[in-house]
Amino acid sequence: MKQSIVNFPKNFFKCGLTGWCLEILFTSLTSLRRRDMTLKGSTSLWMFPIYGSAAILSPLSRLLTKRSAWTRGFTYMGLIFTMEYLTGSLLAKHRLCPWDYGHSRWNISRVIRLDFAPCWFCAGLLFEQLISRTGREEQEKQECK
């Protein structure tokens, strides 16, 4: 538990930066559907702390360590959907939400899209790897001392 607290700022930064990069990549690739070969991607400053909050998965990832990738992925996906819904609803209430999924038939309250489930499944497992790598690095440093 102590290690999670010590590593939280580093994990928050890594998850926030990774999420930002993935979002820019994802939004730039969707421009291909519009035949826009500039491949411009976009994100919002609000997204950094939202993606960074994936750092709270650290204690959970240790609990799920012996579970299958399917179990871990579905668990993380559910938590990501929950966080997306909560943050999206809060931001939308103040007219600050940088996304609006109202055009998708798979949307819930315009702030989550159920068809993004595979993306969030994979993102959760990626965040798990980023977070567990930080934990392993810190543990190795302690063992060397």
N, C-alpha and C positions, 0 to 999 in steps of 0.2 A: 504494500500500500504506500509506504514512504517513497519508494522508487517511482511510483506513478505520479506522486505530487511533485517530486523533484524534476521529473521528465516532462511534466505537463506543458510548460512553456515551449520547450523544444518540439514536442509532438504537435502542439497547437499550430506553431509556425509551419512545420512540415506539411500538416494536413491542409492548412489554409492555402499555402502556395501550390501544393499539388492539385487541390480542387480548382483553384483559379486557372491553372494551366490546362487541366482537363476540360473545363468549361470553354475556354478560348478555342481549344482544338475541336470540341464538339460543335460549337456554334459556327466555326469556320467551315467545317465539313458539311453542315446543313446548307451552306450557301451553294454547294454543288447541285442540290435539287433545283435551285433557282437558276442554274447555269451561270452563276456569278463566279468567274475564275479568279477574282481578287482574293477569295477565301478569307475575307475579313471575319475575325472572331470578336466576341465582345463578352464583357462581364461587368460587374458592379463592385464598388468598394464594400457594399453590404455583404457580398458573398464571401469575403475573406474570413470574417469571424464565424459565418455559418459553416463553411467547410472546416475551419479550424476546430469547431466544436466536436469534430469526429475524434479528437484526442480523448474524449471521455470514454471511448470504446476500450481504452487500455485495460482497465480492471476486468471488463467483461471478456476481452480476448483471452486473458489468462485463465478465466473460468471455463471457457469453451475450447481450450487448447486441444483436448483429446476428442473433440467432436468432429464429425465429418465436415468437409468444405460446404456441403449443401446446408447443413444445420447452421453453421457459422454465417454463411452468405445470406440465408433467409432471415436470420436474426438481425444482422447488420442492416439488411434492406428494410426491414420493418422499422428499425430505429431511425434510419435516414428518412424514410417517409414521414415518420412522426415529427422529426425535427423540421423537415421541410414544410410540413403542414403548420406547425406552431409558428415558426419564424415567418412564413409567407402570410399567414393570417394576421399576425401582429403588424408586419410591415404594410399589408394592404389596408388595415384599419387606419393607418396614418398616411395612406396614399404614397408609400415609399417602396412598394414591392417592385423589384426590377423584372419580374416575370409575370406573365399572365397566360395561363393555359386554357383560357375560355374557348379557344378555337378547336381544342381537341375533344373528341367525344369521350375520351377516357379520363377527363379531368374531374377532380373533386374540389369544389369550392374555388375553382380557378387557380389553386395554388399547388396542387400535385397532379401528376399524370401517371396513371397506373401502367401505361405502356412503357414507362421508363424503368420498370421493375428490373429488367436484366442489367441495365446500366448501374443502378444502385446496388444490386447484388455484387457485381464485379468491383465497384468502387469501395464497398465495405471490405471486401477481401484485400484490396490494394491498401486501404488505410490500415488494416490489421498488420500487413507486412511492414509498412512504414513505422508503425508504433512499436511492434515487437523488435524491429531492428534496433531502435533506440534503446530499448530495454536490454537487449543482448550486448550492445556496445558498452553500456554502463556497467553491466555485470562483469564483463571481461576486464574493464578498467579496475574494478574492485578486486578481482582475483589476482591481478598483476601486482597490486600493492603489497 
